């Protein structure tokens, strides 16, 4: 693989990660995802948690929470378990897998899972 092909692979990996990142305010997707070229044969693709410190929570399972729900009868409070599902759960894992498969295809490698 030439240096130009490797650079293209890195840029495409960056595009894949960026396109699969959740977007609410855009900070994570447009400001925190970085690529750092180590040399002409290696790069590091990462999310800068100084910019988006909440990033790990966008990928995790959200746990159940005990909440107190309003007054159904005057003076009565009902406790219930409530689960909020993370709509972005696993996005980073899926992106990493997609990038690995793309890199394997471009380099003629194989991914073992």
C-alpha positions, 0 to 999 in steps of 0.5 A: 500500500502506498503512502497516498493509499494509506492516507486515503484509508485514514481519511475514509476511516475518519469519515466513517467514524464521523458519519456514525457519531451521534449528533445532538449539538454537533460537538461530538461529531464535528469538534471532538473526533480527531485523526493524528498522523503518527508517521506515513504508515500509522495514524490514531483515530480517536474522540478527544474527551477534553472536548466531549467528556460525555462521549463514553455515556453516548455509547453505554447502556443506560440503567434503570432508575427508581423515580417517584411519579406524581400524585395519583391521589392527593398525597400519594406518591408512586415509586416505579422503575423506569428505563430510558433506552440510550438511542445511541447505544453501541455506536462507537463499537459499530463504528470501530467494527465498520472501520476494521472491516473497511481497512481489511477490505482495502488492505486484503486483510482478514478480520477474525471475531 
